[in-house]
């Protein structure tokens, strides 16, 4: 072919232009038009708009419709509740289509039934189904059920913002803080997109009527007389209206109590014709209610870094302070960042008016801020990855060539973000990691295009315009095929089931979309930019390009030629590769590389859950919490902590699944620990939890408490990392089932690495049952209802109405109760009086007796069967290894006949099995789809297998790579190892590599075939070496771009596994595929005669 002299770049060739393919004709439309520039400008503007208006959140939202049905059945025992309420209700709910699980727990007097739908079911439709099913079966509700209600549990109920109010001095107590919090809550209703808001802690204002049993008895009155007198006195009713003299008058009868002072003046009886006032027989107190829980705020050494609204603290304040927390959620589909910013702005404006200056406000949680911080951090990582790739290409190709490739990056990412917004995806960590991952892939097409255009310019066989079209026409078919192989490798991830499906959905959407639009850019912008920016290089004087004289060719030939020239040496080499593949696979099977569902995250908070034996007094549990708080106050990473004793703390997603929000009673506690930002800490939150574990366990043992360190999960939460469900024969008692569960608990406690072991049984504790002598009661004219109501008023307090104050945010309730000192023994309670029908006072001790009985166990069901749960967490070891050890032990020491243990029910093991199963199926589906594409393109059944041989070679890099990471970069935290796990994200990286490594093989094989068609008489050996040497640079550049682009992902604790899989897999597969794929191709075709051009 005639070479062209330097001169006018667009000088026409002497011969007629060659026939072009469809792809070249499409490219030709954009080369000399302004369409490419307009497309470039429009895409960047669309991306900027999408980045601004798309909602931001830290994690993808997972829609799992859940509803709690709470049924009150007073007086019924647990087994009666189970048979009459829980089981029939479970059966009805199980009939609803879309239901995955139905759980229940039956306790004396009540049942909680939870229905959970499959992931992805419509929330509103699911709740309507539950409501309709219950309403249509009201006729089967047993007599004695006093109330039931359906309470939906949604991800949007999880508060995104927690504001903890605390006093800077001792003049403000919990009651005052509660009133301020209630005012704040009222103002939150006006914040756009703010959802459900709640106040936790503090003492509500209440009018307490403390009865004096002796004074009552001396005046012939019983506690019920006081309660009834208050009820019938505190009345204000609109009686009606009448007309007179042309006017209509409305008549009200009353009045009700309008001030707390009126309560003590109520006449509750008469003695010798004189009124007996309430103040004569009771002490009326207007103030905070009796504490049944404690909430307070403590400070760590890093308190000066505590996030606050308004002024912070220069040093940790001494001691702990009473605290009240305001929890604010957001509405469905709204931007957490904007909602939290608006709430904080409104709260800041209340300072000096509603909120006094001596009230501190600590931001205990701000998911809007963390989401924005995570998004901004990942955007920086994205820019860093782009800069790294540009620098790499600038050194390898040149600054102009690197700039051309770089143009494709913002265009593709901008269009992808716009489609995220249009299809309802938010900007979250998974979305942005998908974009970072695709970054190394979407530059492949531009790199191949620019490198081939540049090569054709150096050959100078055609003028720039024709050379551009020839270069594009030469590589476009294989790059189209290669791009679609990457796309189809990600598409099966859409079909991952369970909660991991929607969690990983942004990955399955964003990567294929980015690859597809990178192909569009390769058609429209890359050739246009290459032609206009590189054509001036065309006329420079330089020696004609000869591949065989280059160092690349000589190096590649020196490596490959010895294998091509010696079939025996080639077979030995391939056998060595096979052995390396098998050995790499065995690293996971033999536990050398630890496996886990998802690694531990690095959050700025920890949770400590306290469980004391049932029946423990509130003060005992508070003592445990205070000792734990004293230890936490010494940790240098702690800014502050909030203690909740007797009540649950504001829930998070993890607590929503574990039903922590239902925890109540004197035997439970909860401490939320706020840590320094991760940039200011030397250790990750998981390492801190491992470090503090021995001290926490020591405090727990000293008090006989079960204390768990709960880390917020990085992905879908579970009941616990390890969960054993124990089932037994239908005719055995629940106590026998619990005995079997305790055996399983013993196995958990003796398995290495298993910590925080617990079960669903309740510690045996006594219950006092007042047994009424019905005959004596009947003879004295006392009803059982009056006896029960008297004891309820004495112990729990009886609501006797409200005081009507217009300025109060909450109802000011009147509670009648016996003082604590008069209700703390059985003797005191038996001395209380109840009035007979004849008006005679009868001591309770004369008509009944208090009997000590063991309290009943709560009865758990799952999917209509009785079940007992045993739970545990892992410290320093893979859950997979613990599960295998437990399964081995269960086989060696089985439970009694008829009993079985299921480890794949509610724990991480179930999600691990399901996800790795789904990912394995996705991998298989991706391989089949890639094979079908290759068969369709090549028309051969064997050639696709040669191209796909590079896929298993990734294992030679991935598994040894993780082994090296564990050998070199892990260190124990105290007594606990801290390994680097191969996780589900690592598996996703391996699936992604299937399309990537096939891409290189496609381009390589296609070029071998191209050389054999182009050059008559060329041998297979020479064609293989020339094709490999020609494509070596673009293959190494695309591999390097993918590796360097993914390197920033290694900084993230969750997706680092994906990045390491990517890096190690690309490194090994690229190195091997440049040798193995050409070698196998040569061994198959070496006996063929050289092809000739037709």
Buried (B, 14 or more C-beta within 10 A) or exposed (E): EEEBEEEEBEBEBEEEEEEBBEBBEBBBEBBEEEBBBEBBEEBBEBBBBBBEEBBBBBBBBBBBBBBBBBBBBEEBBBBBBBBBBBBBBBEBBBEBEBBBBBBBBBBBBBBBBBBBBBBBBEBEEBBEBBBEBBEEBEEEBBEBBEEBEBEBBBBBBBBBBBBBBBBBEEEBBBBBBBBBBBBBBEBBEEBEBBBBBBBBBBBBBBBBBBBBBEBBBEBBBBBBBBBBBBBEBBEEEEEEEEEEEEEEEEEEEBEBBEEBEBBBEBEBBEEEEEEBBBBBBBBBBBEBBBBEBBBBBBBBBBBEBBBBBBEBBEEBBEEBBBBBBBBBBBEEEBBBBBBBBBBBEBBEEBBEEBBBEEBBBBBBBBBBBBBBBBBEBBBEBBEBBBEBBBEBBBEBBBEBBBBBBBBBBBBBBBBBBBBBBEEEBBBBBBBBBBBBBBBBBBBBBBBBBBBBBBBBBBBBBBBBBBBBBBBBBBBBBBBBBBBBBBBBBBBBBBEBBBBBBBBBBBBBBBBBBBBBBBBBBBBBBBBBBBBBBBBEBBBEEEEEEEEEEBEBBEEBBEEBBEBBEEEEEBEEBBEEBEEBBEEBBEBBEEEBBBBBBBBBBBBBBBBBBBBBBBBBEBEBBBBBBBBBBEBBBEBEBBBBBBBBBBBBBBBBBBBBBBBBBBBEBBBBBBBBBBBBBBEEBEBBBBBBBBBBBEBBBEBBEEBEBBBBBBBBBBBBBBBBBBBBBBBBEEEBEBEBBBBBBEBBBEBBEEBEBBBBBBBBBBBEEEEEEBEBEEEEBEEBBBBEEBBBBBBEBBEEBBBBBBBBBEEEBBBBBBBBBBBEEBBEEEEBBBBBBBBBEEEEBBEBBBBBBBEEEEBBBBBBBBBEEBBBBBBBBBBBBBBBBBBBBBEEBBEEEEBEEEBEBBBBBBBBBBBBBBBBEBBEBBBEBBBEBBBEBBBEBBEEEEBBBBBBBBBBBBBBBBBBBBBEBBEEEEEEBBEBBBBBBBBBBBBBBBBBBBBBBBBBBBBBBBBBBBBBBEBEEBBBBBBBBBBBBBBBBBBBBBBBBBBBBBBBBBEBBBBBBBBBBBBBBBBBBBBBBBBBBBBBBBBBBBEEEEBEEE
